Amino acid sequence: MDVQITDSFTKSLKRLMWHESGVYKFYALFRYDIAHFLKNIWRFRKELWSHAWWDYRFTLNMLERSLTIMEKGMSEKGMEVSESREPKVMKMRRALELLKNSREDNFIDRAEQELGELKLSEWQFELLENGNHKLIDDESEKDKKHNRKVYQRARQIEEKEWKELWKIVDKDLRGWWD
């Protein structure tokens, strides 16, 4: 077997050695890295503004923003063949939809669409002897039962979507880069 080293191979080796040198890394810091950092600050400005160490919403907002950027890039500029790219894009879109539902907390509205609207009555208070007020419960048992079903269904929808989101993140999205 005849093995030959071409000019393009040696140029590639020289480029690899150049990219590992300290001079190039210093150059790349100012040429690429700082600009990329500033661009990311702009991209994630809303999420960074609302960050609080104790609030898990920040993490979900960052995930949503990252997936939005990634989905747009893959669908518009992706270099993969469509057979492998499209399932990934579809999973990203589904994850974005689930994150949006969580952010908007629309589970009760969706349960009401399935089971009917909540039966809410006006709040009425009774004045007690000691000057405090007592809430009067004037809902019928039928209304209470219906409301309970709506709230339970909303919780079921939320749990189902939460599990689906983390299945997508754990198995589908992570698996692409492992």
MOVEN-V951799 format. One record per pair of residues at least 4 apart in sequence whose C-alpha atoms are under 7 Angstrom apart, sorted by the first residue. I is the first residue (numbers start at 1). J is the second residue. Records with the same first field share a line. If there is no record, write none. Layout:
I: J + J
This chain:
5: 9
6: 10
7: 11
8: 12
9: 13
10: 14
11: 15
12: 16
13: 17
14: 18
15: 19
16: 20
17: 21
18: 24
19: 24 + 25
21: 25
22: 26
23: 27
24: 28
25: 29
26: 30
27: 31
28: 32 + 33
29: 33 + 34
30: 34
32: 36
33: 37
34: 38
35: 39
36: 40
37: 41
38: 42
39: 43
40: 44
41: 45
44: 48
45: 49
46: 50
47: 51 + 58 + 61 + 62
51: 58
56: 60
57: 61
58: 62
59: 63
60: 64
61: 65
62: 66
63: 67
64: 68 + 96 + 99
65: 69
66: 70
67: 71 + 92 + 96
68: 72
69: 73
70: 74
71: 75 + 89 + 92
72: 76
73: 77 + 78
74: 78 + 89
75: 89
80: 84 + 85
81: 85
82: 86
85: 89
86: 90
87: 91
88: 92
89: 93
90: 94
91: 95 + 168
92: 96
93: 97
94: 98
95: 99 + 165 + 168
96: 100
97: 101
98: 102 + 161 + 165
99: 103
100: 104
101: 105 + 106
106: 110
107: 111 + 154 + 157 + 158
108: 112 + 151 + 154
109: 113
110: 114
111: 115 + 150 + 153 + 154
112: 116 + 117 + 118 + 150
115: 150
118: 147
119: 143 + 147
121: 139
124: 135 + 136
125: 133 + 134 + 135 + 136
126: 133 + 134 + 135 + 136
127: 131 + 132 + 133 + 134
128: 132 + 133 + 134
139: 143 + 144
140: 144
141: 145
142: 146
143: 147
144: 148
145: 149
146: 150
147: 151
148: 152
149: 153
150: 154
151: 155
152: 156
153: 157
154: 158
155: 159
156: 160
157: 161
158: 162
159: 163
160: 164
161: 165
162: 166
163: 167
164: 168
165: 169
166: 170
167: 171
168: 172 + 173
169: 173 + 174
170: 174
171: 175
172: 176
174: 178
